[in-house]
Amino acid sequence: MNRICAFLVLALLFVSCNTNKSVIQTTKKGSKSNSSVVDAYKKPGVNGSVENASTAKPDQNYNRNTQILEATSRVKVTNEIILNYIDSYKSIAQSNMKKYGIPASIILGQAILESGAGTGPLSVQANNHFGIKCHKDWLGESVSYDDDAVDECFRKYNNSSDSFRDHALFLTTKSRYASLFTLEKTDYKSWASGLKAAGYATDVQYPAKLIGLIERFQLYKYDDVVVDKKAVAEKKTITPNQEVNRHTVTKGDTLYSISKQYNIPVEELKKQNNIFDNAISIGQNLKIQ
């Protein structure tokens, strides 16, 4: 009988010890109590011996079925998940590149790495795709999560779009990131190194992880599309008098019609061609500057 009682006591103690669960706590900054508690995910300790697929060369890992992503969280995802994630957010990344000047490849690379391609706890529970902490200027909702320290404060967003927008504002409004915007928009390697140097992440391998993702999934092509479109748009804004050096007079041409065609005053056109009256002749070559 004593043995049975002792066994029951031990069993109860074992069950009790295993019912404790870590939590991510959701709260409004400044509140005294937590408004809700959700199932938790604690960041595991970093083990240098663990293979990190994000730092491998593109041709070695592109066809692998899974990737190990480790930044704010450490998750294992399939290539299909990453490709679907890219497809979902490439447009907003390109839009932010046009509006804020941050390479789309960097935006997508950071989002994939920090959010675990949308599967990590911060992105799932808080729509936080970039691992951005609260900092003193954050007035929105927040969650507590173990990162460099226990129960650190991370920003919580209403939706993913808000997270991408806040990431852009975070980089463009913080003075420590100002040097990034002197770099070429297609130089993703310098941007990756610059983010680490400016203090975005403490992981010494952060630039290598970003560059590995960008090259493996060819994220740089989204930069090229934006840059090409911008170049085309700029070319369209060039006025005709900048593009054309000469105009050959044809039937029906007048100084007035030519001036309108090249957006140049009649008097300026006459001055450039030493014309003292309004007479021009078919076949005459006029300088347009």
N, C-alpha and C positions, 0 to 999 in steps of 0.2 A: 504493500500500500504506500509506504514512504517513497519507494522508487517511482511509482506512478505519479505521485504528487510532485516530486522533484522534476520529472520529465515534463509535466504540464507547465510548471513555472518557467522552465527554460524555453519551452516552445512559445509561451506568451511574450517573453522578453525578446526573442528573435523576431517575432512578427512586429512588435512595437518599434524595434530599431529600424526595421526596413520600411516603415510607413512614412518616415520623414522625407520630404521632397524639397529640392531647391526650387526657387521661383524667380521669374522675371516679374517685377512689380511695376505696374503702370500707375503713374501719378501725375498730377498737374504740378509744375514747379511752384514751390512756395506753400503747398498744402501740407497739413500736419499729419494726415492719414492717407493710406493708400486707397484709391477709389475702387480698384479691382486687382485681382491676382490671377495670373494665368500660368499654365504649365511652363516649367522652366527648362532652360538649356544653359549649362555652365560651360564656359570655354575651357577645353582641356589644356593641360600644360603643353608647351611647345617642346617637342623632342627632335633634336637635330638629326637623329638617325632615321626618322620617318621620311619616306620618299615623298617629295613634293613635286607633283607633275607640272605645276605651274612654272617651274624654273628649268624644265628640260627643253631641249631644242625642238622646234616645230616639227621637223621631219621625223623625229623619234616618236612623238606622241599623238599626232593629229588623228590617227586611225584607232587609237585605243578606245575601248568602250567607256572607260571612266577616267575622271580627273579628280585629284585631291586639291581642294582650294582651302587655303588657310590665311586668314587675315584677322578680322574681328571674330570670326567663327571658323571652325574647321569642319568641312563637310566633304562628302564623297558624292560626286554627281556624274551622270553620263554625258557624253559629248552631245547627245540629242537634246538634253536639258539645256546645255549651254547655247547650242545653236538656236533653239526655240526662244531662249531669253534674248539673244542678240536680235532676232527677228522682231521681237516684241518692243524693244527699246531703241533700235537703231534710228528711228525717225526723230524721237525726242532728243537723242544725242546729237544728231546733225543739226537740229533746230537750235539747240543750245550752243553749238559751235558757231553758227552764224550770228547768234545774238550776243554771246558773251566772249567768244574768241578762245574757247577751250577745245582742243582737238577732240573730235568724236571718238577716236580710238582710245584716248585717255579716259573719257567719260565711261565708255562701255567696259574698258579693262578694269577700272576701279570698281564699277558696279558689280561686275562678275565676281571679282576677287572678294570684295567686302561683304557681298550678300550671299555668296555661295550660289551664284546664278539664280537668285531669288528663293533659295531653299533654306538659307540660314535663319536662325531665330529672330534676329533683329529685323530682317526684311519681312518675315512672316507675321510677327506679332506687332511690329511698330512701323512697317513700311519704310524702314531706314535701310536704304540700299548702299550707303557709303560709309557706314560706321562712324557718323559724325556725333561727337559727344555734345553735351548740353552747352558747356561754357557759360560764362556769367551773363551773356547777352541774350540767352534763349529764354523766351517767356511762354513757350508752348508746352504741350504734354511731354512726358518723358517716361523712360523705363530704366530700371536698374539692372545692370548686367556685369558679369565678371569679365574684365579685359586685362589691362595692365595691373589693376588693383581690384579688390572685391567690391561689388555693388556700385560700379561707376554709373554716372548718369548719361544716358544716351537720348537723343531726340526721337520723338514719336510724331509721325505724320498721318494725315487723314488718308492719303493715297500715295502711290508711287510717283506720280507726276510732281507732287509737292516735294518729295525727296530729291528728285533730279534738279528741280529749280533751286532748292536750298543749297545743294552742292555747288551749283554755279555761282550763287550769291556768296557763299562761304569763301570761294577762291577769289572772287573779284573784289570783295570788300575788305579782306584781311591784308594788311600791308606786307606781311611776311611772304605772301605769294606774288607780290607785284613783279618780281624779276621773271616769273614764268611767262608773263605776257610780252616780254621782249624777245622771246624765242619764236622760231618759225612754227607755224601751225601744223606743219607736217613732220616736225622733228619730235616724234613721240618718245624717242630715247632720252633726249635732254629733258623733256617734260617729266618723264618717270623719275629721273635722277633728281630733278628740281623739287618735286613733291616731297621726296624723302629728306632732302637737304633743308627744306622749309619747315619740316616737323610734322608733316601729315601723318606719318607712321613711324613707329619705333623699330620695326623689323628691318634689319640691315639688308635683307634679301628683297625688300619691297620693290625696288626698281626692276630687279631681275624677274620677279613674278609678273609684274605688269607687262614688261617687254615680251616675256614668254607667251602670255595670253594674246597680246596684240599680234604677234607674228604667227602663232599657231592657228588662230582663227581669222587671220588677215583683216583685222579691224582697221588697219591703216587705209583700206580702200574707201572707207566712209569719209575719211579726211579728204582723200583725193577728189571724191565727188563734189564735196562742198567747195573746195578750192577751185576746181574746174568751172563750176557754175558761177562762182564769184568772178572769175576771170572773164567768162562770157558776158556776164552782166556789165562789168566795167567796160568791155569793148563796145557794147551797145550804147553806152553813155557818151562815147567819143563823138564829137560833132563832126559833120562832113568836112568842114574846112581843116580839121586836124588830120583827116585820113587822105584827102586829095590834094595834090600839089598843082595839078593842071586841069583845066576844063576846055574842051574843044567846042566851040560855038556851033550849034546845029540850027536848022530851020525852025523859026518860032522863038528862039532864045532872045531875051532882052536882058539888059543889065539888071533890071528889077527882078526878073524871074531867077536869074543866076544868084543874085544876092540872097533871095529867099531860100533857094536850094541849099546854099552853103552857110546860111545864117551869118552873113557878113554885110555890113552897110554898103549901099551903092557907092558912096563917096570913097570908102576905104578900098573897094574893088577897083574903082577908077584910078585911085592913087597908086595902087600896087602895079597897075598895068599902063601907067602913063597915058590914060585916056582923058581927054579934055572936053569931050562932049558925050552924047549918049549913043553914038554910032558904033556898032560892032558888025563884023562880017562873018558869014558862014565859013568855018574852017579855021577861024582865028583861035589861037591858044592863049588862054588867060591864066595867069598865076593866081592860085588860091592859097592864102596863108592864114 
